[in-house]
Amino acid sequence: MSSPTSESVIVCSQSGPLSGKVTVPGAKNSVLKLMAATLLADGVYELRNVPDITDVDYMTDLLVALGLDIERIDRYCLRIVNSGRISPVAPFALADRIRASVNVLGPLIGRFGDVQLALPGGDDFGGRPIDMHLSGLEAMGAQFDITEDGVVGRATGRLKGADITFAFPSVGATENILMAAVVADGVTTISNAAREPEIGDLCAMLRSMGAHIDGVGTSTLVIRGVSPASMQSCVHEVVSDRVQAATYIAAVAMCGGDIDVLRAVPGHMEMLLTRYADMGMSILPIDDGLRVSCHQRLSSVDVATLPYPGIATDYKPLLVAMLATADGTGIVTENLYPGRFRYIEELQKLGADISVDGHHAVVRGREHLVGATVVAPDIRAGAALVVAGLAAQGMTEIHDVHHIDRGYDNLVGRLASLGGSINRIG
């Protein structure tokens, strides 16, 4: 895709009712980890249903610097060639651009016994330390030093299987330990593992590569390590993006209408869909997704973010935007990332009545929002501001849309195809 520019602006005005069909692309929160997994075995890989987002471009640049060859066969397909000539040193300028760069840690230390990685960048939600990543790998025999430049890791010989219990079901730590454990010597058990669908997607790809993993979808993963030489390349289709699906449902919630959200997977977002229904939406499964409709003002609910299968923190900006025009008062509690209310001020510019007290946001619904100029502070908050802008009276301009480009594949085009009054300038 073309490189985003800070001058790009999304302009939208009050829209509705929405109608038509929208297809959900592959998941940002999965594809970046699948790309990192190709470091584990030589060969030619094909990843399908790859979203056209800038985070994929950033991850591509990082992996190419490590020694992989990557090209887009078409808009939604990546061909990745691992010829075995890997240099396990991730340049700071590339690793710093994207949080998912930390996911090269497991495969590099697992396969090569050596890694140098800048502390990863990405969206700023407050502290998100990688202590669990490092302590889990250290239990398997790796050693790490934290320097001014990042993390330096080494292992003498092959990593050893270990019993690892997480204090919190960290997605990133689960993924890193998984990718190291599949080529470790012996059995690794991960207790209190993350259960997200994206973890299941990574496990499916690793199994296709020759890994032995039991307990997929549960909080206990058992990995029986295999020889790195026995791992092989594969073809894999990326799971659909549940957060993008939730975004299009939120658009209908705020604008009204009836749409089909194709390739949405209801089983991956059960708790969220329940809360959407509690707010007054009609959501029905169809052959290849969901049929969504809303023809009345939403009702307020209380929501708390929790690890999967609870409400994901990525959904929260959408829910706060929906509550801003709902009937009544809703309290939203953030239990995962304390810094993830930084977009509230932008919603307030649109007229939202929101007050923050610690990790709680109290949202008093108003009948209407009013267009304004706002700034997208991160990927998901940026999408929520777009959705809110579609429901606000007058015109809304969203700036810093390069954040949205990191995780959304043609958000403007997809919303416009549903009848949204939206376009992009620049």
C-alpha positions as CSV (number, residue, x, y, z in Angstrom):
1,M,0.0,0.0,0.0
2,S,1.1,3.6,-0.4
3,S,2.9,5.1,2.6
4,P,0.7,7.1,4.8
5,T,1.4,10.7,5.4
6,S,0.7,12.8,8.4
7,E,-1.2,15.2,6.2
8,S,-3.9,12.7,5.3
9,V,-7.3,13.5,6.8
10,I,-10.5,11.5,7.0
11,V,-13.6,13.7,6.6
12,C,-17.0,12.3,7.5
13,S,-20.5,13.7,8.1
14,Q,-23.8,12.4,9.5
15,S,-24.7,9.2,7.8
16,G,-27.4,6.6,7.8
17,P,-29.0,4.3,7.7
18,L,-26.2,2.1,6.5
19,S,-26.9,-0.9,4.2
20,G,-25.1,-3.5,2.1
21,K,-22.3,-6.0,2.7
22,V,-18.8,-5.6,4.0
23,T,-16.1,-8.3,4.1
24,V,-13.8,-8.5,7.1
25,P,-10.1,-8.9,6.2
26,G,-7.4,-10.9,8.0
27,A,-6.5,-10.0,11.6
28,K,-3.7,-7.6,12.4
29,N,-3.3,-9.2,15.8
30,S,-2.6,-12.6,14.1
31,V,-0.8,-11.9,10.8
32,L,2.2,-10.2,12.4
33,K,2.9,-13.2,14.7
34,L,2.4,-15.6,11.8
35,M,5.0,-13.7,9.8
36,A,7.4,-14.0,12.8
37,A,6.8,-17.8,12.9
38,T,8.4,-18.2,9.4
39,L,11.8,-17.6,11.1
40,L,11.5,-21.1,12.6
41,A,12.0,-23.2,9.4
42,D,13.5,-22.8,6.0
43,G,11.3,-22.9,2.9
44,V,8.7,-21.0,1.0
45,Y,5.6,-19.9,2.9
46,E,2.3,-18.5,1.6
47,L,0.1,-16.4,3.9
48,R,-3.4,-15.7,2.6
49,N,-6.1,-13.3,3.7
50,V,-3.3,-10.9,4.7
51,P,-4.7,-7.4,5.5
52,D,-3.3,-4.5,3.5
53,I,-2.2,-2.4,6.5
54,T,1.0,-0.6,7.3
55,D,1.9,-2.8,10.3
56,V,2.3,-5.6,7.8
57,D,4.7,-3.3,5.9
58,Y,6.6,-2.5,9.1
59,M,6.9,-6.2,10.0
60,T,8.0,-7.0,6.4
61,D,10.8,-4.5,6.7
62,L,11.9,-5.9,10.0
63,L,11.9,-9.6,8.8
64,V,13.7,-8.6,5.5
65,A,16.4,-7.0,7.7
66,L,16.7,-10.3,9.6
67,G,17.2,-12.2,6.3
68,L,13.8,-13.3,4.9
69,D,12.6,-12.5,1.4
70,I,9.0,-11.2,1.3
71,E,6.7,-10.1,-1.5
72,R,3.0,-9.6,-2.0
73,I,1.8,-12.0,-4.7
74,D,-1.5,-10.0,-4.7
75,R,-3.2,-7.6,-2.3
76,Y,-4.1,-10.3,0.2
77,C,-1.3,-12.8,-0.2
78,L,2.3,-12.8,1.0
79,R,5.1,-15.1,-0.2
80,I,7.8,-15.5,2.4
81,V,11.1,-17.3,1.6
82,N,13.4,-18.4,4.5
83,S,16.6,-19.5,2.9
84,G,18.3,-20.1,6.3
85,R,20.5,-17.0,6.1
86,I,19.1,-15.3,9.2
87,S,21.0,-12.6,11.2
88,P,19.3,-12.5,14.6
89,V,19.9,-8.8,15.1
90,A,16.8,-6.6,14.7
91,P,17.8,-3.0,13.8
92,F,16.5,-0.4,16.3
93,A,14.9,1.9,13.7
94,L,12.7,-1.0,12.5
95,A,11.9,-2.8,15.7
96,D,10.9,0.5,17.4
97,R,8.1,1.1,14.9
98,I,5.9,-1.8,15.9
99,R,5.0,-3.5,19.1
100,A,4.8,-6.9,17.4
101,S,8.6,-6.8,16.8
102,V,8.9,-8.5,20.2
103,N,7.5,-11.6,18.6
104,V,10.7,-12.4,16.9
105,L,12.2,-13.0,20.3
106,G,10.9,-16.5,20.7
107,P,11.6,-17.9,17.3
108,L,15.1,-16.4,17.1
109,I,16.3,-17.5,20.6
110,G,14.5,-20.9,20.1
111,R,16.1,-21.7,16.7
112,F,19.4,-19.8,16.7
113,G,20.1,-19.4,20.4
114,D,20.9,-15.7,19.9
115,V,18.9,-12.5,19.5
116,Q,19.4,-8.7,19.7
117,L,16.2,-6.7,19.8
118,A,15.3,-3.1,20.4
119,L,12.6,-2.6,23.0
120,P,9.5,-2.6,20.8
121,G,7.3,0.4,19.9
122,G,3.7,0.6,18.8
123,D,0.7,2.2,20.4
124,D,1.4,3.9,23.7
125,F,-1.1,2.6,26.3
126,G,1.2,3.0,29.3
127,G,3.5,0.3,30.6
128,R,3.5,-3.0,28.8
129,P,6.6,-4.7,30.0
130,I,8.1,-7.8,28.5
131,D,9.1,-9.4,31.8
132,M,6.9,-12.4,31.3
133,H,8.4,-13.0,27.8
134,L,11.9,-13.0,29.2
135,S,11.2,-15.0,32.4
136,G,9.5,-17.7,30.5
137,L,12.3,-18.0,28.0
138,E,14.8,-17.9,30.9
139,A,13.0,-20.9,32.5
140,M,13.8,-22.7,29.3
141,G,17.5,-21.9,29.5
142,A,17.9,-18.5,27.8
143,Q,19.8,-15.6,29.3
144,F,19.0,-12.0,28.7
145,D,20.6,-8.6,29.4
146,I,18.7,-5.3,29.1
147,T,20.9,-2.6,27.6
148,E,20.3,0.9,26.5
149,D,19.8,-0.5,23.0
150,G,17.3,-3.1,24.0
151,V,17.4,-6.8,24.8
152,V,20.4,-9.1,24.1
153,G,19.6,-12.9,24.5
154,R,21.6,-16.0,24.2
155,A,21.2,-19.7,24.9
156,T,23.9,-22.4,25.2
157,G,22.7,-25.3,23.1
158,R,19.0,-26.0,22.6
159,L,16.3,-24.6,24.9
160,K,14.8,-27.1,27.3
161,G,11.1,-27.7,27.9
162,A,9.8,-26.2,31.1
163,D,6.7,-25.7,33.2
164,I,5.7,-22.0,32.9
165,T,2.9,-20.3,34.8
166,F,1.9,-16.8,33.8
167,A,0.7,-14.3,36.5
168,F,-1.5,-12.9,33.8
169,P,-2.6,-14.5,30.4
170,S,-0.4,-12.3,28.3
171,V,-1.0,-12.8,24.6
172,G,2.5,-11.7,23.5
173,A,4.2,-13.8,26.1
174,T,2.1,-16.9,25.2
175,E,3.0,-16.4,21.6
176,N,6.8,-16.0,22.2
177,I,7.0,-19.0,24.5
178,L,4.9,-21.1,22.0
179,M,7.3,-20.3,19.2
180,A,10.4,-21.1,21.3
181,A,8.9,-24.2,22.8
182,V,8.0,-25.9,19.5
183,V,11.7,-26.4,18.7
184,A,12.9,-26.9,22.4
185,D,14.1,-30.2,23.8
186,G,11.3,-31.8,25.8
187,V,7.9,-30.8,26.9
188,T,6.8,-27.2,27.8
189,T,3.6,-26.5,29.6
190,I,2.2,-23.0,29.7
191,S,-0.4,-22.5,32.4
192,N,-2.7,-19.5,32.5
193,A,-2.0,-19.1,28.7
194,A,-3.9,-16.6,26.7
195,R,-6.8,-18.1,24.8
196,E,-7.5,-15.5,22.1
197,P,-8.5,-16.7,18.6
198,E,-5.2,-15.3,17.3
199,I,-3.4,-17.7,19.6
200,G,-5.4,-20.5,18.0
201,D,-4.4,-19.2,14.6
202,L,-0.7,-19.3,15.5
203,C,-1.1,-22.8,16.9
204,A,-2.8,-23.9,13.6
205,M,0.1,-22.6,11.5
206,L,2.8,-24.1,13.8
207,R,1.1,-27.4,13.6
208,S,1.1,-27.2,9.8
209,M,4.8,-26.6,10.2
210,G,5.3,-29.8,12.2
211,A,4.8,-28.6,15.8
212,H,3.1,-30.8,18.4
213,I,0.7,-28.6,20.5
214,D,-2.1,-29.8,22.8
215,G,-4.7,-27.8,24.6
216,V,-5.3,-25.2,21.9
217,G,-8.2,-22.9,23.0
218,T,-7.7,-23.6,26.7
219,S,-5.6,-21.9,29.4
220,T,-3.1,-24.8,29.4
221,L,-0.9,-25.4,26.4
222,V,1.3,-28.5,26.2
223,I,4.1,-28.3,23.6
224,R,6.2,-31.3,22.8
225,G,9.3,-29.9,21.1
226,V,10.6,-31.2,17.8
227,S,14.0,-30.9,16.1
228,P,14.3,-27.6,14.3
229,A,15.4,-29.5,11.2
230,S,12.0,-31.4,11.2
231,M,10.0,-28.1,10.9
232,Q,8.8,-27.1,7.4
233,S,7.2,-24.2,5.6
234,C,3.5,-24.2,4.9
235,V,0.5,-22.4,3.4
236,H,-1.8,-20.7,5.9
237,E,-4.9,-18.5,5.8
238,V,-5.0,-15.7,8.4
239,V,-8.1,-15.7,10.7
240,S,-10.6,-12.9,10.3
241,D,-10.1,-9.7,12.3
242,R,-12.7,-9.6,15.0
243,V,-11.9,-6.0,15.9
244,Q,-12.5,-4.8,12.4
245,A,-15.8,-6.8,12.4
246,A,-16.7,-5.1,15.7
247,T,-16.0,-1.7,14.1
248,Y,-18.5,-2.2,11.2
249,I,-21.1,-3.4,13.7
250,A,-20.5,-0.3,15.8
251,A,-21.0,1.9,12.7
252,V,-24.5,0.4,12.3
253,A,-25.2,0.8,16.0
254,M,-24.5,4.5,15.8
255,C,-25.9,5.3,12.3
256,G,-28.7,2.7,12.1
257,G,-29.4,0.4,9.2
258,D,-28.9,-3.2,8.2
259,I,-25.7,-4.8,6.9
260,D,-24.1,-8.2,6.4
261,V,-20.6,-8.5,8.0
262,L,-19.1,-11.2,5.9
263,R,-16.3,-13.5,7.3
264,A,-17.0,-12.3,10.8
265,V,-16.7,-15.3,13.2
266,P,-19.4,-15.1,15.9
267,G,-17.6,-17.6,18.1
268,H,-14.6,-15.3,18.4
269,M,-16.6,-12.4,19.9
270,E,-19.4,-13.9,21.9
271,M,-19.2,-11.7,24.9
272,L,-19.0,-8.5,22.8
273,L,-22.0,-9.6,20.7
274,T,-24.0,-10.2,23.9
275,R,-23.2,-6.7,25.0
276,Y,-24.2,-5.3,21.6
277,A,-27.5,-7.1,21.9
278,D,-28.0,-5.8,25.4
279,M,-27.7,-2.3,23.9
280,G,-30.6,-3.0,21.5
281,M,-28.9,-4.4,18.4
282,S,-30.2,-7.3,16.3
283,I,-27.3,-9.7,15.4
284,L,-28.0,-12.9,13.7
285,P,-25.5,-15.5,12.3
286,I,-25.6,-16.2,8.5
287,D,-23.7,-18.6,6.3
288,D,-20.6,-16.5,6.1
289,G,-20.8,-14.0,8.9
290,L,-23.4,-11.9,10.7
291,R,-26.5,-9.9,9.8
292,V,-26.6,-6.8,11.9
293,S,-29.4,-4.2,12.2
294,C,-30.2,-1.3,14.5
295,H,-33.3,0.9,14.2
296,Q,-33.6,2.5,17.6
297,R,-31.5,4.5,20.0
298,L,-29.1,2.3,21.9
299,S,-29.5,1.6,25.6
300,S,-26.6,2.2,28.0
301,V,-24.8,-0.7,29.7
302,D,-21.8,-1.2,32.0
303,V,-18.7,-2.8,30.4
304,A,-15.4,-4.1,31.8
305,T,-12.4,-5.2,29.8
306,L,-11.0,-8.7,30.7
307,P,-8.7,-11.2,29.0
308,Y,-10.4,-13.4,26.4
309,P,-13.2,-14.6,26.4
310,G,-14.0,-11.4,28.1
311,I,-14.4,-8.0,26.4
312,A,-11.1,-7.1,24.7
313,T,-9.5,-3.8,25.4
314,D,-9.3,-3.2,21.6
315,Y,-13.2,-3.1,21.6
316,K,-13.4,-0.4,24.3
317,P,-13.1,2.8,22.3
318,L,-15.9,1.6,20.1
319,L,-18.1,0.8,23.1
320,V,-17.4,4.2,24.6
321,A,-18.3,5.9,21.3
322,M,-21.6,3.9,21.2
323,L,-22.4,4.8,24.8
324,A,-21.9,8.5,24.0
325,T,-25.2,8.5,22.1
326,A,-27.0,5.8,24.0
327,D,-30.0,6.3,26.3
328,G,-28.7,6.5,29.9
329,T,-25.4,6.3,31.7
330,G,-22.8,3.5,31.2
331,I,-19.6,2.9,33.2
332,V,-16.7,1.4,31.3
333,T,-13.9,-0.2,33.4
334,E,-10.4,-0.7,31.9
335,N,-8.7,-3.7,33.7
336,L,-5.8,-4.2,31.3
337,Y,-4.0,-1.0,30.2
338,P,-4.3,2.0,32.5
339,G,-3.3,4.5,29.7
340,R,-6.1,3.5,27.4
341,F,-8.5,6.4,28.0
342,R,-6.3,9.0,26.2
343,Y,-8.9,9.4,23.4
344,I,-11.7,10.6,25.7
345,E,-10.7,14.2,25.2
346,E,-11.2,13.7,21.4
347,L,-14.7,12.3,21.9
348,Q,-15.5,15.2,24.2
349,K,-14.7,17.5,21.3
350,L,-17.6,15.9,19.5
351,G,-19.8,16.7,22.4
352,A,-19.6,13.4,24.3
353,D,-20.3,13.7,28.1
354,I,-17.6,11.5,29.5
355,S,-15.7,11.7,32.9
356,V,-12.8,9.6,33.9
357,D,-12.0,8.4,37.4
358,G,-9.0,6.2,37.5
359,H,-9.7,3.2,35.4
360,H,-13.4,3.9,35.0
361,A,-15.1,6.1,32.4
362,V,-18.6,7.3,33.1
363,V,-20.4,7.9,29.8
364,R,-23.7,9.9,29.9
365,G,-25.4,9.4,26.6
366,R,-26.5,12.3,24.5
367,E,-29.0,12.3,21.7
368,H,-26.5,13.8,19.3
369,L,-22.8,14.4,18.8
370,V,-21.6,17.4,16.9
371,G,-18.8,17.4,14.2
372,A,-15.4,18.7,15.1
373,T,-11.7,18.4,14.3
374,V,-10.1,15.5,16.2
375,V,-6.9,13.6,16.3
376,A,-6.5,9.8,16.2
377,P,-4.2,8.8,19.2
378,D,-4.0,5.1,18.3
379,I,-5.4,2.5,15.9
380,R,-8.6,1.5,17.7
381,A,-9.4,4.9,19.1
382,G,-8.9,6.4,15.6
383,A,-11.5,3.9,14.2
384,A,-13.9,4.8,17.0
385,L,-13.6,8.5,16.2
386,V,-14.4,7.7,12.6
387,V,-17.5,5.8,13.6
388,A,-18.5,8.6,16.0
389,G,-18.0,11.1,13.1
390,L,-20.4,9.2,11.0
391,A,-23.1,9.7,13.6
392,A,-22.3,13.3,14.5
393,Q,-24.2,16.3,13.1
394,G,-22.1,18.3,10.7
395,M,-18.6,17.5,9.5
396,T,-15.9,15.7,11.4
397,E,-12.2,15.8,10.5
398,I,-9.9,13.1,11.8
399,H,-6.2,13.8,11.7
400,D,-3.1,11.5,12.3
401,V,-4.9,8.8,10.4
402,H,-1.6,7.0,9.9
403,H,-2.5,5.3,13.2
404,I,-5.7,3.9,11.6
405,D,-3.7,2.7,8.6
406,R,-1.6,0.5,10.9
407,G,-4.6,-1.8,11.7
408,Y,-7.4,-1.1,9.2
409,D,-7.6,-2.2,5.6
410,N,-9.4,0.5,3.6
411,L,-11.7,1.6,6.5
412,V,-12.9,4.6,4.5
413,G,-13.7,2.6,1.4
414,R,-15.6,-0.1,3.3
415,L,-17.6,2.4,5.2
416,A,-18.4,4.4,2.1
417,S,-19.6,1.2,0.4
418,L,-22.2,0.8,3.1
419,G,-23.5,4.3,2.5
420,G,-21.3,6.2,4.9
421,S,-20.6,9.9,4.0
422,I,-16.9,9.6,4.3
423,N,-13.7,10.3,2.2
424,R,-10.0,10.7,2.6
425,I,-8.0,13.7,1.6
426,G,-4.3,13.4,1.1
